Amino acid sequence: MNEMPKSLEEQAAQDTRDREGDRVDVPTKPARIRRGYGGVLIGGGALLLLMTGLTVGAWGQYRTGREVAATAQARTTFVPEVRVATVRASDGKINVTLPATTTAFEAANIFARTTGYIEKRYVDIGDRVKAGALLAEITAPELDHQIAQAKATLAQDQATLQQTQASRDLAQVTNARDSNLVKQGWLTLQQGDNDRLTLQAQQAAVAVAQSNISAQQAQIQILEQEKSYQRVVAPFDGVITQRNIDNGSLVTSGSTFMYTLMHPDVIRTQVFVPQDEAYGIVPGVEAEVRVPEIPGRTFPGKVTRIATALQPGSRTLLTEIDVPNPDGALDPGIYCTVELFIPRKTPSMIIPADAVVFDQNGLHVAVVANGIVHFQKIMIARDFGTEVEVHDGVKPGDQVILNPMVDLADGNRVTAGPASKSRTT
């Protein structure tokens, strides 16, 4: 049966009742419908998060790969800037400072040359004497007796010579007279032979007497020379540095040490030069002597004598330097240092110590030429601390890298910074 159409008021009231009826039915069947929608939303959110994570991870990997590729490309194309120093030629002379000891230019130990007693001592330690000055007198009465005896013997020998000469003259006259008589037959041949041989014997006796006189004269000269040694004199100008006798001391010829005399006006300095510097040492090389106890003063000298051979144990060359000492400031026997200015025999270069690299390949330096690194092997001659002297591997004007990087390889390209000159040694 068809219902009749409702009026507007009725229709509005009906809608109001329907809405109220819907609010009353919310807690029942529509609750299950909302829980179904919530599960779908959670699943969709999780899927969205998963997709987002995958997208972010893929993007991170892509970005990391691009960064690695960019880093590799940068390494390939990167040209580092390095600090360099310029290699310079070493000076024409080597300055070497070595320890040394001073000695007197002349030194003599004076011994007694005759046996006796010291009658008078005239000098003591520290006295300056001139050549020929009397140092001491020795008394030896026995020597005077020996000289007197030798002179008496000489007189006897001279008398003997005169006697033998007279006998020779007589034999000569007799032989001359009898030889004619023998030829005439007035004397026998035996008598002629006796006269001739007697003359020869007398001539030999004269020769013996002459030899005895010469020997005795030589003996007298020895004794007189020994007597002259009773006066002990200085052999040269110098200073008495040691005395071992006093008045009344007994001295024995050849064994008693009396004085030490030194000539200090010129000081002789002995120094042992190592082998690597010894090849430039020649007489005339300049030197300077310094004494720690005399600061601020140098004593110039020159090499005057060198040993031909090096010492086998130390491989050093004995070198002597004469130093003028007119004011006596230097004393023999003191410690000093000697600076030698030795001309170089072989060329060498100076490089900073920071440029030297030591690894499994030995010693070398990194040389920059036209922006390319080249490693050159070197041989160090001397080490000055901040600088080293090398003989080969580099030449003057080369640029060497200071403190080269560990990963720097031969053939790498670099940019050389402002070159700095190495310091003077």
Secondary structure, DSSP 4 states (H G I P E B T S, - for coil): -PPPPPPHHHHHHHHHHHHHHHHHTTTSTHHHHHHHHHHHHHHHHHHHHHHHHHHHHHHHHHHHHHHHHHHHHHHHH---EE-EEE-EEPPSEEEEEEEEEEEEEEEEEEE-SS-EEEEEE---TT-EE-TT-EEEEEE-HHHHHHHHHHHHHHHHHHHHHHHHHHHHHHHHHHHHHHHHHHHHTSS-HHHHHHHHHHHHHHHHHHHHHHHHHHHHHHHHHHHHHHHHTTEEE-SSSEEEEEE---TT-EE-TTT-EEEEEEEEEEEEEEEEEEHHHHTT--TT-EEEEE-TTSTT--EEEEEEEE-SS--TTT-EEEEEEEEE-TT--S-TT-EEEEEEEEEPSS--EEEEGGG-EEETTEEEEEEEETTEEEEEE--EEEE-SSEEEESSS--TT-EEESS--TT--TT-B-EE---EEPPP-
